[in-house]
Amino acid sequence: MKTRGYKMETLFKDSELPAHLQRMVDAGVSGLDIMHGELKNLMLMAESDLAEASEQEQRSEEAMDSMVRTECEGRLDALVAVYELTYQLSFAIGERNEATR
């Protein structure tokens, strides 16, 4: 089964930020806020890929489809872990800023 999934290597193909991220940088949005938003988008795509892979696995019961589902689960888990880190960093930065006022 070939999923329509997100491919990391195409996001930064030419070592350039995608236009929507560059616009945010140019507007002065913090890197942490940009990461948080982009991770949310990537998580939504990963959730969709996982649902599609799970459905295919149930239909086919093939080992390869099980491997695709497992890869989709791993990708989603990794994105969630980094997304949670953006929250932790944001709160820590906020607390630091409050303490220095």
PDB file as gemmi writes it, atoms N, CA and C in Angstrom:
CRYST1    1.000    1.000    1.000  90.00  90.00  90.00 P 1                      
ATOM      1  N   MET A   1       0.833  -1.182   0.000  1.00  0.00           N  
ATOM      2  CA  MET A   1       0.000   0.000   0.000  1.00  0.00           C  
ATOM      3  C   MET A   1       0.876   1.243   0.000  1.00  0.00           C  
ATOM      4  N   LYS A   2       0.590   2.155  -0.849  1.00  0.00           N  
ATOM      5  CA  LYS A   2       1.301   3.425  -0.854  1.00  0.00           C  
ATOM      6  C   LYS A   2       0.385   4.469  -0.235  1.00  0.00           C  
ATOM      7  N   THR A   3       0.852   5.099   0.836  1.00  0.00           N  
ATOM      8  CA  THR A   3       0.041   6.131   1.470  1.00  0.00           C  
ATOM      9  C   THR A   3       0.337   7.468   0.824  1.00  0.00           C  
ATOM     10  N   ARG A   4      -0.601   8.364   0.968  1.00  0.00           N  
ATOM     11  CA  ARG A   4      -0.425   9.708   0.432  1.00  0.00           C  
ATOM     12  C   ARG A   4       0.319  10.571   1.418  1.00  0.00           C  
ATOM     13  N   GLY A   5       0.931   9.954   2.373  1.00  0.00           N  
ATOM     14  CA  GLY A   5       1.486  10.585   3.567  1.00  0.00           C  
ATOM     15  C   GLY A   5       2.458  11.713   3.334  1.00  0.00           C  
ATOM     16  N   TYR A   6       2.682  12.410   4.418  1.00  0.00           N  
ATOM     17  CA  TYR A   6       3.624  13.511   4.483  1.00  0.00           C  
ATOM     18  C   TYR A   6       5.030  12.969   4.339  1.00  0.00           C  
ATOM     19  N   LYS A   7       5.814  13.606   3.518  1.00  0.00           N  
ATOM     20  CA  LYS A   7       7.201  13.182   3.311  1.00  0.00           C  
ATOM     21  C   LYS A   7       8.124  14.307   3.742  1.00  0.00           C  
ATOM     22  N   MET A   8       8.857  14.077   4.820  1.00  0.00           N  
ATOM     23  CA  MET A   8       9.727  15.104   5.392  1.00  0.00           C  
ATOM     24  C   MET A   8      10.728  15.627   4.375  1.00  0.00           C  
ATOM     25  N   GLU A   9      11.261  14.753   3.534  1.00  0.00           N  
ATOM     26  CA  GLU A   9      12.307  15.195   2.631  1.00  0.00           C  
ATOM     27  C   GLU A   9      11.803  16.203   1.601  1.00  0.00           C  
ATOM     28  N   THR A  10      10.509  16.292   1.371  1.00  0.00           N  
ATOM     29  CA  THR A  10      10.003  17.259   0.397  1.00  0.00           C  
ATOM     30  C   THR A  10       9.717  18.608   1.016  1.00  0.00           C  
ATOM     31  N   LEU A  11       9.618  18.671   2.364  1.00  0.00           N  
ATOM     32  CA  LEU A  11       9.315  19.939   3.012  1.00  0.00           C  
ATOM     33  C   LEU A  11      10.440  20.946   2.809  1.00  0.00           C  
ATOM     34  N   PHE A  12      11.672  20.509   2.924  1.00  0.00           N  
ATOM     35  CA  PHE A  12      12.816  21.396   2.801  1.00  0.00           C  
ATOM     36  C   PHE A  12      13.691  20.981   1.625  1.00  0.00           C  
ATOM     37  N   LYS A  13      13.075  20.657   0.543  1.00  0.00           N  
ATOM     38  CA  LYS A  13      13.764  20.094  -0.609  1.00  0.00           C  
ATOM     39  C   LYS A  13      14.992  20.898  -1.038  1.00  0.00           C  
ATOM     40  N   ASP A  14      14.850  22.188  -1.128  1.00  0.00           N  
ATOM     41  CA  ASP A  14      15.944  23.030  -1.615  1.00  0.00           C  
ATOM     42  C   ASP A  14      16.568  23.853  -0.492  1.00  0.00           C  
ATOM     43  N   SER A  15      16.511  23.338   0.736  1.00  0.00           N  
ATOM     44  CA  SER A  15      17.048  24.034   1.910  1.00  0.00           C  
ATOM     45  C   SER A  15      16.393  25.400   2.111  1.00  0.00           C  
ATOM     46  N   GLU A  16      15.183  25.545   1.607  1.00  0.00           N  
ATOM     47  CA  GLU A  16      14.433  26.777   1.789  1.00  0.00           C  
ATOM     48  C   GLU A  16      13.166  26.461   2.563  1.00  0.00           C  
ATOM     49  N   LEU A  17      12.752  27.411   3.388  1.00  0.00           N  
ATOM     50  CA  LEU A  17      11.486  27.235   4.085  1.00  0.00           C  
ATOM     51  C   LEU A  17      10.340  27.317   3.094  1.00  0.00           C  
ATOM     52  N   PRO A  18       9.290  26.541   3.327  1.00  0.00           N  
ATOM     53  CA  PRO A  18       8.082  26.725   2.509  1.00  0.00           C  
ATOM     54  C   PRO A  18       7.584  28.172   2.679  1.00  0.00           C  
ATOM     55  N   ALA A  19       6.912  28.674   1.676  1.00  0.00           N  
ATOM     56  CA  ALA A  19       6.507  30.081   1.648  1.00  0.00           C  
ATOM     57  C   ALA A  19       5.669  30.475   2.865  1.00  0.00           C  
ATOM     58  N   HIS A  20       4.753  29.599   3.289  1.00  0.00           N  
ATOM     59  CA  HIS A  20       3.893  29.969   4.421  1.00  0.00           C  
ATOM     60  C   HIS A  20       4.705  30.127   5.708  1.00  0.00           C  
ATOM     61  N   LEU A  21       5.759  29.344   5.883  1.00  0.00           N  
ATOM     62  CA  LEU A  21       6.609  29.485   7.062  1.00  0.00           C  
ATOM     63  C   LEU A  21       7.505  30.715   6.956  1.00  0.00           C  
ATOM     64  N   GLN A  22       7.991  30.989   5.765  1.00  0.00           N  
ATOM     65  CA  GLN A  22       8.836  32.171   5.566  1.00  0.00           C  
ATOM     66  C   GLN A  22       8.040  33.445   5.846  1.00  0.00           C  
ATOM     67  N   ARG A  23       6.765  33.464   5.443  1.00  0.00           N  
ATOM     68  CA  ARG A  23       5.933  34.639   5.717  1.00  0.00           C  
ATOM     69  C   ARG A  23       5.792  34.867   7.225  1.00  0.00           C  
ATOM     70  N   MET A  24       5.680  33.778   7.979  1.00  0.00           N  
ATOM     71  CA  MET A  24       5.567  33.907   9.430  1.00  0.00           C  
ATOM     72  C   MET A  24       6.868  34.441  10.033  1.00  0.00           C  
ATOM     73  N   VAL A  25       7.998  33.944   9.528  1.00  0.00           N  
ATOM     74  CA  VAL A  25       9.294  34.455   9.985  1.00  0.00           C  
ATOM     75  C   VAL A  25       9.389  35.946   9.679  1.00  0.00           C  
ATOM     76  N   ASP A  26       9.031  36.328   8.462  1.00  0.00           N  
ATOM     77  CA  ASP A  26       9.106  37.729   8.043  1.00  0.00           C  
ATOM     78  C   ASP A  26       8.189  38.619   8.876  1.00  0.00           C  
ATOM     79  N   ALA A  27       7.078  38.053   9.367  1.00  0.00           N  
ATOM     80  CA  ALA A  27       6.132  38.815  10.193  1.00  0.00           C  
ATOM     81  C   ALA A  27       6.572  38.912  11.643  1.00  0.00           C  
ATOM     82  N   GLY A  28       7.680  38.251  11.991  1.00  0.00           N  
ATOM     83  CA  GLY A  28       8.207  38.342  13.335  1.00  0.00           C  
ATOM     84  C   GLY A  28       7.626  37.348  14.326  1.00  0.00           C  
ATOM     85  N   VAL A  29       6.960  36.304  13.836  1.00  0.00           N  
ATOM     86  CA  VAL A  29       6.413  35.275  14.713  1.00  0.00           C  
ATOM     87  C   VAL A  29       7.575  34.483  15.302  1.00  0.00           C  
ATOM     88  N   SER A  30       7.478  34.160  16.586  1.00  0.00           N  
ATOM     89  CA  SER A  30       8.578  33.432  17.228  1.00  0.00           C  
ATOM     90  C   SER A  30       8.717  32.028  16.628  1.00  0.00           C  
ATOM     91  N   GLY A  31       9.931  31.541  16.656  1.00  0.00           N  
ATOM     92  CA  GLY A  31      10.189  30.195  16.132  1.00  0.00           C  
ATOM     93  C   GLY A  31       9.380  29.133  16.852  1.00  0.00           C  
ATOM     94  N   LEU A  32       9.220  29.284  18.146  1.00  0.00           N  
ATOM     95  CA  LEU A  32       8.454  28.320  18.927  1.00  0.00           C  
ATOM     96  C   LEU A  32       6.985  28.314  18.500  1.00  0.00           C  
ATOM     97  N   ASP A  33       6.416  29.495  18.257  1.00  0.00           N  
ATOM     98  CA  ASP A  33       5.027  29.565  17.803  1.00  0.00           C  
ATOM     99  C   ASP A  33       4.867  28.967  16.409  1.00  0.00           C  
ATOM    100  N   ILE A  34       5.851  29.215  15.546  1.00  0.00           N  
ATOM    101  CA  ILE A  34       5.806  28.636  14.196  1.00  0.00           C  
ATOM    102  C   ILE A  34       5.864  27.110  14.288  1.00  0.00           C  
ATOM    103  N   MET A  35       6.791  26.602  15.101  1.00  0.00           N  
ATOM    104  CA  MET A  35       6.910  25.146  15.266  1.00  0.00           C  
ATOM    105  C   MET A  35       5.614  24.546  15.802  1.00  0.00           C  
ATOM    106  N   HIS A  36       5.031  25.192  16.796  1.00  0.00           N  
ATOM    107  CA  HIS A  36       3.804  24.689  17.408  1.00  0.00           C  
ATOM    108  C   HIS A  36       2.695  24.569  16.359  1.00  0.00           C  
ATOM    109  N   GLY A  37       2.517  25.608  15.573  1.00  0.00           N  
ATOM    110  CA  GLY A  37       1.477  25.588  14.543  1.00  0.00           C  
ATOM    111  C   GLY A  37       1.743  24.567  13.455  1.00  0.00           C  
ATOM    112  N   GLU A  38       2.981  24.504  13.009  1.00  0.00           N  
ATOM    113  CA  GLU A  38       3.315  23.554  11.936  1.00  0.00           C  
ATOM    114  C   GLU A  38       3.199  22.120  12.425  1.00  0.00           C  
ATOM    115  N   LEU A  39       3.586  21.879  13.668  1.00  0.00           N  
ATOM    116  CA  LEU A  39       3.443  20.524  14.224  1.00  0.00           C  
ATOM    117  C   LEU A  39       1.979  20.116  14.287  1.00  0.00           C  
ATOM    118  N   LYS A  40       1.100  21.045  14.622  1.00  0.00           N  
ATOM    119  CA  LYS A  40      -0.333  20.732  14.657  1.00  0.00           C  
ATOM    120  C   LYS A  40      -0.803  20.315  13.267  1.00  0.00           C  
ATOM    121  N   ASN A  41      -0.377  21.038  12.241  1.00  0.00           N  
ATOM    122  CA  ASN A  41      -0.736  20.671  10.866  1.00  0.00           C  
ATOM    123  C   ASN A  41      -0.203  19.279  10.511  1.00  0.00           C  
ATOM    124  N   LEU A  42       1.054  19.026  10.863  1.00  0.00           N  
ATOM    125  CA  LEU A  42       1.670  17.736  10.555  1.00  0.00           C  
ATOM    126  C   LEU A  42       0.984  16.603  11.315  1.00  0.00           C  
ATOM    127  N   MET A  43       0.553  16.880  12.550  1.00  0.00           N  
ATOM    128  CA  MET A  43      -0.163  15.855  13.322  1.00  0.00           C  
ATOM    129  C   MET A  43      -1.497  15.522  12.668  1.00  0.00           C  
ATOM    130  N   LEU A  44      -2.205  16.524  12.169  1.00  0.00           N  
ATOM    131  CA  LEU A  44      -3.480  16.262  11.493  1.00  0.00           C  
ATOM    132  C   LEU A  44      -3.274  15.405  10.249  1.00  0.00           C  
ATOM    133  N   MET A  45      -2.222  15.697   9.502  1.00  0.00           N  
ATOM    134  CA  MET A  45      -1.926  14.878   8.317  1.00  0.00           C  
ATOM    135  C   MET A  45      -1.537  13.463   8.728  1.00  0.00           C  
ATOM    136  N   ALA A  46      -0.749  13.334   9.798  1.00  0.00           N  
ATOM    137  CA  ALA A  46      -0.327  12.011  10.268  1.00  0.00           C  
ATOM    138  C   ALA A  46      -1.523  11.203  10.777  1.00  0.00           C  
ATOM    139  N   GLU A  47      -2.467  11.865  11.448  1.00  0.00           N  
ATOM    140  CA  GLU A  47      -3.677  11.180  11.906  1.00  0.00           C  
ATOM    141  C   GLU A  47      -4.485  10.650  10.720  1.00  0.00           C  
ATOM    142  N   SER A  48      -4.578  11.447   9.678  1.00  0.00           N  
ATOM    143  CA  SER A  48      -5.287  11.026   8.476  1.00  0.00           C  
ATOM    144  C   SER A  48      -4.583   9.843   7.812  1.00  0.00           C  
ATOM    145  N   ASP A  49      -3.266   9.920   7.720  1.00  0.00           N  
ATOM    146  CA  ASP A  49      -2.492   8.818   7.146  1.00  0.00           C  
ATOM    147  C   ASP A  49      -2.665   7.538   7.961  1.00  0.00           C  
ATOM    148  N   LEU A  50      -2.670   7.678   9.293  1.00  0.00           N  
ATOM    149  CA  LEU A  50      -2.839   6.516  10.157  1.00  0.00           C  
ATOM    150  C   LEU A  50      -4.210   5.891   9.965  1.00  0.00           C  
ATOM    151  N   ALA A  51      -5.241   6.706   9.874  1.00  0.00           N  
ATOM    152  CA  ALA A  51      -6.590   6.178   9.656  1.00  0.00           C  
ATOM    153  C   ALA A  51      -6.666   5.428   8.330  1.00  0.00           C  
ATOM    154  N   GLU A  52      -6.078   6.007   7.305  1.00  0.00           N  
ATOM    155  CA  GLU A  52      -6.067   5.368   5.982  1.00  0.00           C  
ATOM    156  C   GLU A  52      -5.290   4.051   6.018  1.00  0.00           C  
ATOM    157  N   ALA A  53      -4.146   4.049   6.676  1.00  0.00           N  
ATOM    158  CA  ALA A  53      -3.324   2.835   6.767  1.00  0.00           C  
ATOM    159  C   ALA A  53      -4.033   1.749   7.568  1.00  0.00           C  
ATOM    160  N   SER A  54      -4.719   2.146   8.635  1.00  0.00           N  
ATOM    161  CA  SER A  54      -5.444   1.174   9.456  1.00  0.00           C  
ATOM    162  C   SER A  54      -6.582   0.532   8.668  1.00  0.00           C  
ATOM    163  N   GLU A  55      -7.290   1.343   7.908  1.00  0.00           N  
ATOM    164  CA  GLU A  55      -8.374   0.809   7.073  1.00  0.00           C  
ATOM    165  C   GLU A  55      -7.834  -0.170   6.033  1.00  0.00           C  
ATOM    166  N   GLN A  56      -6.721   0.196   5.400  1.00  0.00           N  
ATOM    167  CA  GLN A  56      -6.120  -0.688   4.398  1.00  0.00           C  
ATOM    168  C   GLN A  56      -5.657  -1.997   5.031  1.00  0.00           C  
ATOM    169  N   GLU A  57      -5.073  -1.907   6.212  1.00  0.00           N  
ATOM    170  CA  GLU A  57      -4.613  -3.112   6.904  1.00  0.00           C  
ATOM    171  C   GLU A  57      -5.790  -4.038   7.222  1.00  0.00           C  
ATOM    172  N   GLN A  58      -6.893  -3.465   7.664  1.00  0.00           N  
ATOM    173  CA  GLN A  58      -8.070  -4.280   7.968  1.00  0.00           C  
ATOM    174  C   GLN A  58      -8.631  -4.942   6.719  1.00  0.00           C  
ATOM    175  N   ARG A  59      -8.609  -4.224   5.599  1.00  0.00           N  
ATOM    176  CA  ARG A  59      -9.120  -4.789   4.344  1.00  0.00           C  
ATOM    177  C   ARG A  59      -8.233  -5.920   3.831  1.00  0.00           C  
ATOM    178  N   SER A  60      -6.923  -5.728   3.895  1.00  0.00           N  
ATOM    179  CA  SER A  60      -6.020  -6.665   3.229  1.00  0.00           C  
ATOM    180  C   SER A  60      -5.461  -7.749   4.140  1.00  0.00           C  
ATOM    181  N   GLU A  61      -5.251  -7.410   5.413  1.00  0.00           N  
ATOM    182  CA  GLU A  61      -4.614  -8.312   6.370  1.00  0.00           C  
ATOM    183  C   GLU A  61      -3.220  -8.744   5.911  1.00  0.00           C  
ATOM    184  N   GLU A  62      -2.556  -7.881   5.139  1.00  0.00           N  
ATOM    185  CA  GLU A  62      -1.211  -8.152   4.632  1.00  0.00           C  
ATOM    186  C   GLU A  62      -0.168  -7.612   5.602  1.00  0.00           C  
ATOM    187  N   ALA A  63       0.956  -8.294   5.703  1.00  0.00           N  
ATOM    188  CA  ALA A  63       2.032  -7.874   6.604  1.00  0.00           C  
ATOM    189  C   ALA A  63       2.577  -6.498   6.222  1.00  0.00           C  
ATOM    190  N   MET A  64       2.705  -6.234   4.938  1.00  0.00           N  
ATOM    191  CA  MET A  64       3.229  -4.935   4.496  1.00  0.00           C  
ATOM    192  C   MET A  64       2.319  -3.797   4.940  1.00  0.00           C  
ATOM    193  N   ASP A  65       1.017  -4.020   4.890  1.00  0.00           N  
ATOM    194  CA  ASP A  65       0.084  -2.984   5.326  1.00  0.00           C  
ATOM    195  C   ASP A  65       0.165  -2.777   6.833  1.00  0.00           C  
ATOM    196  N   SER A  66       0.458  -3.832   7.565  1.00  0.00           N  
ATOM    197  CA  SER A  66       0.660  -3.700   9.003  1.00  0.00           C  
ATOM    198  C   SER A  66       1.908  -2.861   9.279  1.00  0.00           C  
ATOM    199  N   MET A  67       2.940  -3.049   8.483  1.00  0.00           N  
ATOM    200  CA  MET A  67       4.167  -2.268   8.642  1.00  0.00           C  
ATOM    201  C   MET A  67       3.913  -0.795   8.342  1.00  0.00           C  
ATOM    202  N   VAL A  68       3.099  -0.515   7.330  1.00  0.00           N  
ATOM    203  CA  VAL A  68       2.770   0.871   6.989  1.00  0.00           C  
ATOM    204  C   VAL A  68       2.015   1.509   8.145  1.00  0.00           C  
ATOM    205  N   ARG A  69       1.051   0.795   8.709  1.00  0.00           N  
ATOM    206  CA  ARG A  69       0.301   1.314   9.847  1.00  0.00           C  
ATOM    207  C   ARG A  69       1.241   1.605  11.022  1.00  0.00           C  
ATOM    208  N   THR A  70       2.148   0.683  11.288  1.00  0.00           N  
ATOM    209  CA  THR A  70       3.093   0.855  12.391  1.00  0.00           C  
ATOM    210  C   THR A  70       3.972   2.082  12.161  1.00  0.00           C  
ATOM    211  N   GLU A  71       4.409   2.292  10.941  1.00  0.00           N  
ATOM    212  CA  GLU A  71       5.215   3.474  10.609  1.00  0.00           C  
ATOM    213  C   GLU A  71       4.391   4.746  10.821  1.00  0.00           C  
ATOM    214  N   CYS A  72       3.124   4.723  10.433  1.00  0.00           N  
ATOM    215  CA  CYS A  72       2.250   5.886  10.626  1.00  0.00           C  
ATOM    216  C   CYS A  72       2.053   6.174  12.108  1.00  0.00           C  
ATOM    217  N   GLU A  73       1.900   5.131  12.906  1.00  0.00           N  
ATOM    218  CA  GLU A  73       1.766   5.306  14.354  1.00  0.00           C  
ATOM    219  C   GLU A  73       3.028   5.935  14.946  1.00  0.00           C  
ATOM    220  N   GLY A  74       4.176   5.451  14.506  1.00  0.00           N  
ATOM    221  CA  GLY A  74       5.443   5.984  14.997  1.00  0.00           C  
ATOM    222  C   GLY A  74       5.629   7.443  14.637  1.00  0.00           C  
ATOM    223  N   ARG A  75       5.258   7.803  13.411  1.00  0.00           N  
ATOM    224  CA  ARG A  75       5.376   9.201  12.976  1.00  0.00           C  
ATOM    225  C   ARG A  75       4.478  10.083  13.828  1.00  0.00           C  
ATOM    226  N   LEU A  76       3.235   9.652  14.047  1.00  0.00           N  
ATOM    227  CA  LEU A  76       2.316  10.435  14.858  1.00  0.00           C  
ATOM    228  C   LEU A  76       2.833  10.565  16.290  1.00  0.00           C  
ATOM    229  N   ASP A  77       3.315   9.477  16.849  1.00  0.00           N  
ATOM    230  CA  ASP A  77       3.853   9.521  18.216  1.00  0.00           C  
ATOM    231  C   ASP A  77       5.011  10.519  18.326  1.00  0.00           C  
ATOM    232  N   ALA A  78       5.891  10.528  17.345  1.00  0.00           N  
ATOM    233  CA  ALA A  78       7.033  11.447  17.369  1.00  0.00           C  
ATOM    234  C   ALA A  78       6.565  12.900  17.267  1.00  0.00           C  
ATOM    235  N   LEU A  79       5.606  13.160  16.398  1.00  0.00           N  
ATOM    236  CA  LEU A  79       5.096  14.521  16.260  1.00  0.00           C  
ATOM    237  C   LEU A  79       4.418  14.987  17.546  1.00  0.00           C  
ATOM    238  N   VAL A  80       3.648  14.101  18.165  1.00  0.00           N  
ATOM    239  CA  VAL A  80       2.971  14.453  19.423  1.00  0.00           C  
ATOM    240  C   VAL A  80       4.009  14.778  20.504  1.00  0.00           C  
ATOM    241  N   ALA A  81       5.072  14.010  20.577  1.00  0.00           N  
ATOM    242  CA  ALA A  81       6.097  14.247  21.587  1.00  0.00           C  
ATOM    243  C   ALA A  81       6.741  15.625  21.401  1.00  0.00           C  
ATOM    244  N   VAL A  82       7.036  15.996  20.178  1.00  0.00           N  
ATOM    245  CA  VAL A  82       7.643  17.300  19.923  1.00  0.00           C  
ATOM    246  C   VAL A  82       6.620  18.418  20.145  1.00  0.00           C  
ATOM    247  N   TYR A  83       5.365  18.182  19.783  1.00  0.00           N  
ATOM    248  CA  TYR A  83       4.291  19.156  20.020  1.00  0.00           C  
ATOM    249  C   TYR A  83       4.168  19.437  21.520  1.00  0.00           C  
ATOM    250  N   GLU A  84       4.193  18.386  22.323  1.00  0.00           N  
ATOM    251  CA  GLU A  84       4.133  18.560  23.778  1.00  0.00           C  
ATOM    252  C   GLU A  84       5.339  19.347  24.282  1.00  0.00           C  
ATOM    253  N   LEU A  85       6.482  19.118  23.690  1.00  0.00           N  
ATOM    254  CA  LEU A  85       7.684  19.858  24.075  1.00  0.00           C  
ATOM    255  C   LEU A  85       7.517  21.348  23.800  1.00  0.00           C  
ATOM    256  N   THR A  86       6.854  21.710  22.694  1.00  0.00           N  
ATOM    257  CA  THR A  86       6.640  23.135  22.413  1.00  0.00           C  
ATOM    258  C   THR A  86       5.807  23.781  23.512  1.00  0.00           C  
ATOM    259  N   TYR A  87       4.832  23.054  24.053  1.00  0.00           N  
ATOM    260  CA  TYR A  87       4.050  23.578  25.177  1.00  0.00           C  
ATOM    261  C   TYR A  87       4.937  23.778  26.399  1.00  0.00           C  
ATOM    262  N   GLN A  88       5.709  22.771  26.732  1.00  0.00           N  
ATOM    263  CA  GLN A  88       6.579  22.856  27.905  1.00  0.00           C  
ATOM    264  C   GLN A  88       7.564  24.017  27.784  1.00  0.00           C  
ATOM    265  N   LEU A  89       8.146  24.170  26.607  1.00  0.00           N  
ATOM    266  CA  LEU A  89       9.080  25.275  26.381  1.00  0.00           C  
ATOM    267  C   LEU A  89       8.379  26.622  26.490  1.00  0.00           C  
ATOM    268  N   SER A  90       7.194  26.727  25.930  1.00  0.00           N  
ATOM    269  CA  SER A  90       6.448  27.972  25.973  1.00  0.00           C  
ATOM    270  C   SER A  90       6.152  28.386  27.416  1.00  0.00           C  
ATOM    271  N   PHE A  91       5.705  27.434  28.229  1.00  0.00           N  
ATOM    272  CA  PHE A  91       5.423  27.745  29.629  1.00  0.00           C  
ATOM    273  C   PHE A  91       6.703  28.102  30.392  1.00  0.00           C  
ATOM    274  N   ALA A  92       7.781  27.382  30.138  1.00  0.00           N  
ATOM    275  CA  ALA A  92       9.043  27.671  30.816  1.00  0.00           C  
ATOM    276  C   ALA A  92       9.558  29.058  30.439  1.00  0.00           C  
ATOM    277  N   ILE A  93       9.449  29.415  29.186  1.00  0.00           N  
ATOM    278  CA  ILE A  93       9.884  30.742  28.734  1.00  0.00           C  
ATOM    279  C   ILE A  93       9.007  31.821  29.370  1.00  0.00           C  
ATOM    280  N   GLY A  94       7.706  31.572  29.410  1.00  0.00           N  
ATOM    281  CA  GLY A  94       6.794  32.526  30.039  1.00  0.00           C  
ATOM    282  C   GLY A  94       7.104  32.730  31.505  1.00  0.00           C  
ATOM    283  N   GLU A  95       7.381  31.649  32.223  1.00  0.00           N  
ATOM    284  CA  GLU A  95       7.735  31.743  33.644  1.00  0.00           C  
ATOM    285  C   GLU A  95       9.049  32.496  33.839  1.00  0.00           C  
ATOM    286  N   ARG A  96      10.003  32.226  32.968  1.00  0.00           N  
ATOM    287  CA  ARG A  96      11.285  32.936  33.051  1.00  0.00           C  
ATOM    288  C   ARG A  96      11.086  34.425  32.825  1.00  0.00           C  
ATOM    289  N   ASN A  97      10.273  34.756  31.820  1.00  0.00           N  
ATOM    290  CA  ASN A  97      10.022  36.164  31.523  1.00  0.00           C  
ATOM    291  C   ASN A  97       9.308  36.864  32.680  1.00  0.00           C  
ATOM    292  N   GLU A  98       8.375  36.181  33.309  1.00  0.00           N  
ATOM    293  CA  GLU A  98       7.675  36.752  34.461  1.00  0.00           C  
ATOM    294  C   GLU A  98       8.627  36.962  35.627  1.00  0.00           C  
ATOM    295  N   ALA A  99       9.534  36.060  35.842  1.00  0.00           N  
ATOM    296  CA  ALA A  99      10.475  36.139  36.959  1.00  0.00           C  
ATOM    297  C   ALA A  99      11.477  37.271  36.793  1.00  0.00           C  
ATOM    298  N   THR A 100      11.733  37.686  35.555  1.00  0.00           N  
ATOM    299  CA  THR A 100      12.728  38.725  35.321  1.00  0.00           C  
ATOM    300  C   THR A 100      12.101  40.123  35.241  1.00  0.00           C  
ATOM    301  N   ARG A 101      10.807  40.208  35.441  1.00  0.00           N  
ATOM    302  CA  ARG A 101      10.151  41.526  35.391  1.00  0.00           C  
ATOM    303  C   ARG A 101      10.277  42.257  36.679  1.00  0.00           C  
TER     304      ARG A 101                                                      
END                                                                             
